[in-house]
Amino acid sequence: MAGPLAGSTGLSFTAFFLANFLGGLVYVPLAVGVGYIVGRHFGVVLNKIQLIEGKLEYFAVGILGIAAVAIIAWRALTSRKAARSGSAR
């Protein structure tokens, strides 16, 4: 996209080549460095996440169970109220 955009704006080949080359000199080492750092330290972070995830799994299942019981109880109570109010008329 940079090439057609540079050509449509009238940028000379020399200026485009120089800017593209300097951008590559900055961008490539930066991208490789970030990838290296993330790859080198990601295993430690992933292990910590897995330990926390194991504990949170039980908590989430408990919360979902409580929510399911609450929803079922609420629906049962509201359906009984509706049945009572319908039969009283």
trRosetta pair geometry for C-beta under 8 A, 3 or more apart (Angstrom, degrees):
i j d omega theta_ij theta_ji phi_ij phi_ji
1 4 6.5 -60 -153 44 37 101
1 5 5.9 33 155 -17 69 116
2 5 5.8 -64 -145 44 28 111
2 6 5.9 30 158 -22 67 109
2 16 7.8 148 144 -159 100 105
2 20 6.8 137 124 -98 144 106
3 6 5.9 -56 -144 35 26 108
3 7 6.4 22 158 -15 63 108
3 16 7.4 85 -118 178 59 142
4 7 5.6 -56 -144 39 33 111
4 8 6.1 30 159 -19 67 107
5 8 5.9 -54 -143 37 29 108
5 9 6.5 18 159 -10 63 110
6 9 6.1 -65 -148 42 28 103
6 11 4.1 -69 -170 52 86 130
6 16 4.5 90 171 -108 155 127
7 10 7.8 48 -179 -67 31 23
7 11 7.2 -77 -69 48 27 83
11 15 5.4 -117 -177 84 92 119
11 16 5.0 108 124 -60 119 99
12 15 4.7 87 60 11 87 102
12 16 6.8 -157 91 -5 42 89
13 16 5.7 -60 -146 41 30 110
13 17 6.0 30 158 -21 67 109
14 17 5.8 -54 -143 37 27 110
14 18 6.3 25 158 -17 62 108
15 18 5.9 -56 -147 38 29 110
15 19 6.2 24 157 -14 65 109
16 19 6.0 -60 -145 41 28 106
16 20 5.9 27 158 -18 66 112
17 20 5.8 -57 -142 40 27 111
17 21 6.1 27 158 -20 64 110
18 21 5.8 -56 -145 37 27 111
18 22 6.3 21 159 -13 64 109
19 22 6.0 -56 -143 41 29 107
19 23 6.1 32 156 -20 63 110
20 23 5.7 -55 -145 38 28 113
20 24 6.4 30 154 -20 62 106
21 24 5.7 -55 -151 35 29 112
21 25 6.5 33 151 -22 63 104
22 25 5.5 -48 -148 32 35 116
22 26 6.7 26 154 -12 64 104
23 26 6.0 -62 -152 40 32 104
23 27 5.6 17 160 -12 71 118
24 27 5.9 -58 -123 45 29 102
24 28 5.5 24 -179 -18 68 114
25 28 7.1 -38 -117 32 13 103
25 29 7.4 1 173 1 46 110
26 29 7.3 -82 -166 43 22 96
26 30 6.3 12 156 -15 62 123
27 30 5.7 -69 -149 42 28 112
27 31 6.0 23 161 -17 70 110
28 31 6.0 -56 -142 38 27 107
28 32 6.2 22 160 -13 64 110
29 32 5.7 -58 -140 44 32 109
29 33 5.9 35 159 -23 67 109
30 33 5.8 -55 -144 37 25 111
30 34 6.4 23 158 -15 62 106
31 34 6.0 -54 -145 37 29 108
31 35 6.3 29 155 -17 62 110
32 35 5.7 -57 -148 40 30 113
32 36 6.2 33 154 -23 65 106
33 36 5.6 -53 -145 34 30 112
33 37 6.3 26 158 -15 65 106
34 37 5.9 -56 -145 38 30 108
34 38 6.1 26 158 -15 66 110
35 38 5.9 -57 -141 41 27 107
35 39 5.9 24 161 -16 64 113
36 39 5.9 -61 -144 42 24 109
36 40 6.0 22 159 -21 64 111
37 40 5.9 -57 -142 35 26 109
37 41 6.3 -8 169 10 63 113
38 41 6.7 -77 -141 52 22 88
38 42 5.5 40 163 -53 65 111
39 42 5.8 -37 -128 8 23 120
41 44 5.6 -50 -167 36 64 112
41 45 6.2 59 141 -17 82 107
42 45 5.6 -60 -148 44 38 110
42 46 5.8 41 154 -25 71 109
43 46 5.6 -54 -142 36 28 113
43 47 6.5 31 157 -20 62 103
44 47 5.9 -53 -153 32 29 111
44 48 6.8 27 151 -15 62 105
45 48 5.7 -56 -153 37 35 111
45 49 6.3 35 150 -20 67 106
46 49 5.5 -52 -145 36 34 113
46 50 6.4 36 154 -21 65 104
47 50 5.7 -53 -148 34 31 112
47 51 6.6 32 153 -19 63 103
48 51 5.8 -53 -152 33 33 111
48 52 6.5 27 153 -12 66 107
49 52 5.9 -58 -148 42 32 108
49 53 5.9 37 152 -27 67 110
50 53 5.4 -50 -139 35 31 117
50 54 6.6 39 158 -26 61 99
51 54 6.0 -50 -156 25 29 112
51 55 7.2 19 151 -8 60 104
52 55 6.0 -62 -158 40 37 106
52 56 6.0 29 151 -16 72 113
53 56 5.6 -60 -139 43 32 108
53 57 6.2 47 157 -39 65 99
54 57 5.9 -42 -152 14 27 117
54 58 7.9 22 155 -10 54 96
55 58 6.6 -57 -167 31 36 104
55 59 6.9 31 144 -13 66 111
56 59 5.2 -58 -150 42 44 116
56 60 5.9 45 153 -23 75 104
57 60 5.9 -54 -146 36 28 109
57 61 6.4 27 155 -17 63 106
58 61 5.8 -54 -146 37 31 110
58 62 6.3 34 154 -20 64 107
59 62 5.7 -57 -152 36 30 113
59 63 6.4 28 154 -17 65 106
60 63 5.7 -53 -146 37 32 110
60 64 6.3 31 156 -16 65 107
61 64 5.8 -55 -146 40 30 110
61 65 6.3 34 153 -22 64 106
62 65 5.7 -55 -149 35 30 113
62 66 6.4 28 155 -16 65 105
63 66 5.8 -54 -148 38 31 110
63 67 6.2 31 153 -19 65 108
64 67 5.6 -54 -144 39 32 113
64 68 6.2 35 155 -22 65 105
65 68 5.7 -53 -147 33 30 111
65 69 6.5 27 156 -15 64 105
66 69 5.9 -55 -148 38 31 109
66 70 6.2 31 153 -19 65 109
67 70 5.6 -56 -146 38 31 112
67 71 6.3 30 157 -19 65 106
68 71 5.9 -54 -147 36 29 109
68 72 6.4 27 156 -16 64 108
69 72 5.9 -57 -146 39 30 109
69 73 6.2 29 156 -17 65 109
70 73 5.8 -56 -144 39 29 110
70 74 6.2 29 157 -20 64 108
71 74 5.7 -54 -144 37 29 111
71 75 6.3 27 158 -16 64 107
72 75 5.9 -56 -147 38 29 108
72 76 6.3 29 154 -20 63 108
73 76 5.7 -56 -147 36 30 111
73 77 6.3 27 157 -16 65 107
74 77 5.9 -57 -147 38 29 108
74 78 6.2 21 158 -13 65 109
75 78 5.9 -57 -141 42 30 106
75 79 6.1 28 160 -18 65 109
76 79 6.0 -57 -145 37 26 107
76 80 6.4 27 155 -18 62 107
77 80 5.8 -56 -149 36 30 110
77 81 6.4 30 154 -18 65 105
78 81 5.6 -50 -145 36 35 112
78 82 6.3 36 155 -19 65 105
79 82 5.6 -52 -146 38 33 112
79 83 6.3 35 153 -21 64 105
80 83 5.6 -54 -145 36 32 111
80 84 6.3 31 155 -19 65 106
81 84 5.8 -55 -147 37 31 110
81 85 6.2 23 159 -13 67 108
82 85 6.0 -55 -140 41 29 105
82 86 6.1 30 158 -21 63 112
83 86 5.8 -58 -145 38 27 112
83 87 6.4 19 160 -14 63 110
84 87 6.1 -62 -146 39 27 103
84 88 6.4 29 156 -26 64 109
85 88 5.8 -51 -144 29 32 115
85 89 7.4 39 157 -28 59 98
86 89 6.5 -52 -163 18 33 110
